[in-house]
């Protein structure tokens, strides 16, 4: 029986999971993935289905992650990247077309073009590799079913076909009553992140519970009060769960610019050391920058690496990390 894993979600993490499982240990030996993970991956997974309830225009993935999947063959991985043209067409509602035309639509238009090229590339079954990654759209998982002979083990994932309804930028996936069942030995759930308010934030109007983000202007949440500085935010709590490391860098710079402007208008008196005293009082062990450098040196020792080009062999338990840090 063909091995198959279903990944629920269509962000970059979901695509990364599919790519890692397709590659298997032989194509990852020079990376910093841990050796115990390679022992589990072995030769990789034959078939991985990545699915989500909305269309490709609404997918949270970036074009870089899609390109990684299209390049697997060139990297020596005998894996096909499969996309269905009919699902791309079904997701291209009038509202989706408007989303591609609107502000920020250019990256999505490039993804649309790349996915359509991928769909055309593997329309001929004779070109398929021994492994496959299928990117499926407009499918909402509704039920996990066990194996017929083992009720404790996953056997199938049942999905309902959806259609998109709503205005541009606010389309919802609505069930159609049509179902598709995927055999699966494992299911991974990668449906993203949503920020949660700290106590008191909603009462003061500082948090947007619908979007899961902190209300801000240029990263500033609240004005400075007396000798205390202002309150600022960055990252996913600022803009929502989207983008990659480079996006976070630009996002953080935006907040830093706001902080520097505020400091120029209202300098804050120096006041340090309070957190150190509080942690000491509570008996909390702290990993300092110097301690981290001890961990870094230990993980990058040549005698720990599988190959010369492997960046590091990471510790995988807290006790190992603390021992390496010298704490």
N, C-alpha and C positions, 0 to 999 in steps of 0.2 A: 504494500500500500504506500502511495506517495505521501511523504511527510508534508504537512502544511501547517503554517502558522498564520493566524489572522491578527493583524495590527489595527486596532480601532483608534482613529484619529488621523489628521492630515496636516500635522505641523512638521517642522524639521526633525524633531526627535523621532517621530514615527518613521520617517524616511531613513534616518540613520540606523534605526533598529533593523529595518529590512535589508539595508546595504551590508551591515555587519553580519547578519545571519546568512546572506547569500555568499559572502566572501569565504567564510570559514577560517580556520586557524592558519592554514598555509599562506594566505594572503595578508595576514595580520601579524605575522611573527615579528616583523621589524617595528611595529608600533608600540605605544606604551600601554596597550591593553594588557591586563594582568594575566599571568600564566594560568591561574586557576580558571579564568574565563575561557581561555583557549582550549583547556582540557574539556570543557563542556561543549564548546562550539564544534570541535572536531572538523568534519568536512563541510559543515554548514547545513542549511535547510534547503530542501528541494524546491519548495514553493512557498512564497509569502504573499499574502493578500493584504494590502493597505486600503482601508475603506473609511468613508466618511459620509455623513448624511446630506451634505450640500454639494455644490458643483465645484469644478476646478477653479473658477474665478474667485470663489470664496475661500479656497484652501489657504492655510496659514503658512505653507512652505514657501521657500525662496527659490529662485531659479538656480542658484548654486547647488542646492541639494538635489534638484531634479537632474542637473547635468551630471552629478556624481553617479546617478543610476544609469544614465545613457552611456557612460564611459566604461562600464564594468567589463564589456567585451575587450576593449582596448587595453585594459589592465590585466588581461589574462584570465578573467573570471568568466567561465562559460555560463553566463546567466543572461536571460532576456528580460528586458523591461517592457511590460505590456500595458497598453492604454487602449481603451475602447472608444472609437470615434463616435459611436451612437450616444455614449454617456456624455462626451464633450458637447455634442449637439443638444442633448436634452437639457444640459445646464446653461445653455446660451439663450436664456430668456431675454426679453426686451430690457428688463432691469439689469441683467448681467452685461448686456452690450453697453448700457449707459455707465455701468461701473468701470468698464474698460476705457470709455471715453472721458470719464471725469478725472478730477484731481487725483494723482497717485495711480492712475490707470496704466501708465506705461510699463511698469514691471510686470503687472498682471497680463498685459498684452504679449509681452515676450514669453511668459510662461505658457500662455495659450498656444502660441506658435510652436514652441518646443514640444509640447505635449501632442500636438497634431502631427508633427514630424515623427514622433515616436510611434504614434498609432499607425502611421503609414509604413514605417520601417518593418514592423513585425506582423503585417497582415498575412504574410505567407508562412504557414506553420512549418515548412521545411527548413526555415532559418532559425527556429527556436533552439535555445541552448538546453543543457541538461538541468539547469535551474531556472526559475522564473520569479520575477517580482511583478505583481499585478497591482496597478493603481486604479481603484474602483471608486466611483462617485455616485451620489444620490442613493445611498444605501444606509439605512438606520438599523443598527443591531437591536433586536428586541428580545432575544432569548438565547441562553446557553443550554445545549442539550448534552447529556452524558452519552457515553458509549452504551450500546444495547446490552452488552454483557458485563459492564462495569459502571455502576451508577456513581462511583467516586471519581471518574476520570472524564475530562472533557472530550466530546466526540464531534460536536457540530456547533456552528454559530448561525442562528437564523436572523436574516435581515429583511426589512420591509423596503421596497422601492419607494423613493420619495420624489416629489416634484417641488419646484421652487415657486413661492408666492410672496409678493410684497414689493415694496418700493426699492429703488437702487440703494445699496448700502444697508438695507434692512430686510433682506429676504429670509424667509423661514422655510424649513424643509417640512412638507406636509405628506403624510402617508397616503399611498395609493391603493392599499389592499393587495398589492402584488408582493410575493415573497420569494427570496432566494436563500438556499441553505448551503453553507460552506463547511465541508469536513475540516476539522482542525484538531491537532494534537496539543496545541497551546494557543492562548489568546493573550495579547499584550494590550493594555489600555493606556493610550497616550492622548488624552483628551484635553491637555493643557492645564492652565493655571488661572485662578481668579483671586485677586487680592481680597483680603478681609480687613475690616476696620478694627483699629485698636479701640479699647474702651473709651467712650466719650467722644470719639471723632465724628460719629454720625450726628450726635446731639448738637455739635457745634457747626454742622454743615461743612465739615472738612472732607467728607468722603462721599463718593458716588457709588452706592451699593449695586446699581444695575450694571455698570461697567467694571466694577471692582478696582477702581483707581482713586487716588487722592486728588481732590480738586486743587488746582494750582495755576499760577501764571508764571510761565518761564521757569518752572521748577519750584517757585516759592509758594509755600502753603499758608504761612502765617507770618505776620510782621514781627520784628524784634520787639521785645518788651523789656525796658529798663536795661540792666546790665546783661541780660540774656540775649543771645542771638536769635535770628529767625528760625523757622522750621521749613525744611526743604525736602524735596523728593527727587528720585531718579529711577531709571530702569522700568521694569514692568509695572511697578506700583504707580508710576507716573503716566505711562502711555498705554498700558495693557500688554498682554502676552504676545509680542510680535518681534520679528527681527532677529539679528544675529549679534555676535560680539561687537562687530563694527557699528551696528546700530546703537548699542549701549554706550559706546565710546562717545559718539556724537551727542547722544542724549545727556550724558553726564557733563560734557563740555557746556551744553546749554545751561544746565543748572549752575555750574561753577561760574559762568559769566554773570548770572544773576546774583550769586553770593558776593562776587567781587564788587559789583555795582553797589550793593547794599552796604558793604563794608566801607566803601569810599564815602557814602553818605552818612553812615553812623558807625564809627569804629567801635568794636567791642573790646572791653578790657580783658587782658589775658587772665585765664582762670583754668589751670590744669591740675591733674593729679586726682581729681575727685573720683573718677571711675576706678583707678588703681586701689584707692583706699577702700572703696565699696566692695570690690572683688576680694580683696584680702580679708575684710571683715566677714564675708560670707564663706570663706574657705574655698574659693574657686581657683583651681589650677589654671594658669594662663600660659598659652604658647606664644612666646614673644617672636619678634622677627629673627632674632639670633637663634632661637630654638628651631624655627622653621628652616633656617639655613642648614642646621644639623640634619634635619629630615631630608632636605634636598640632596645633601652630600651623600647620605646613606643610600637613597634610592637610585642615585646615578653611579654608584660604584660599579666598576667593570665586572666584578665577580658576581654581581646580582643579575646582570643582563643576559638575555638569551642570545643576542647577537651584538656585534660592535655598533651597529647603527640604531639599535633600540634606544630611545631617549632615556628611559628609566624603567625600573621594575617597582611599581607602587606597592606600598604597604596597604593592607586591606582591613586591618583591625585598629581600633583606637589604642589598644595596649602596645601594639607594634610601633605606632606613630609616636606615642609618648616615650617609649624606650629609646627610639632613635633620636628624639629631641633632647634626651638627657634629663627628663623630668621624673 
